[in-house]
Amino acid sequence: MQKWGGVTLILLAVAPNGARKTKEELATIPLTAVEIGQEAKACQQAGASMIHLHVRNAKGEHSLNFGFYKDAIQQVKEQTEDKLFIQVTSEAVGKYAPDEQFEMIHKVKPQGVSIALREIKNLDEIELHDHFIWMRDNNVFPQLILYNQHDLQLYRKWLEEGLLPGTAYPLLFVIGKHQVEGVFDLDVLKTGIASSASSWMICAFGEQEFDAGKQAAKLGGHIRLGFENNHLLKDGSTAKTNAEIVQQMANSLSDEGLKTASYKDTVKIMTPDW
């Protein structure tokens, strides 16, 4: 959590599409570059200061293609006057190997990138270290995705061993996504799990999203919202746009005396301590 002039700031990040949902499942999900740009603008106006970006190929399938990312990033920048923090995903979705994920990062050279530790844990340690040094030297800010205590222990181990340069990174805790090694639930937010993070954020699925976001904000965390994980409003109805979900949370935070982070604040929040 950041404070500015005595006011607590919460970063609202929107994840507007994800890797899997289709138009058949959710007609208003933004998948093309133009749709993503338009949705980014609406979410920015609703209170989001960051977008977590996925792109799709012509068949609507998850992609890490450089050209698709370039087009989507350009649309977001144009629509938001380059005042929305853009984080691309490096998610494998069973299609990409770690080398391909980092190849995308090097080609796109994004402002930010989300990286799931469980997807890169088998990469050669020297190569992995070099990738993070490259990101540090090129101002590409990684946010590390953790799904359970096993991932958290691995993150802390890599910090202690110096495999990750620096002392702390922005972390994303995924609530309710079961993996072989376990899962984070809402109660874990009360346990001080984020003590080794430079900043921390949560995302949760379906009806958990709103309550998880409110709880994270009270405990010093930031919030990722949107159609990637959830398309329901707190009353159980289907949101027509991601902006409705963002606006709902922004209004709730305001009622609690909390303020949403600006673009400038967000850049600081998403910068690792490296």
Protein Blocks (a to p, Z undefined) as FASTA:
>chain_A
ZZeehiacddddddfkbjmbcfklomklcfbfklmmmmmmmmmmnopabdcdddddfkop
acfbfklmmmmmmmmmmmnoopaccdddfbfklmacfklmmmmmmmnopabdcddfklmm
mgcfklmmmmmmmmmmnopacddddfbfklmmmmmmmmmnomagcjbdcddddehiacfk
bccdfklmmnopmmmcfbdcdddehjllmmmmmmmmmnopacdedjkloccdfkopacfb
fklmmmmmmmmmmmnopacddfklmmmmmpccZZ
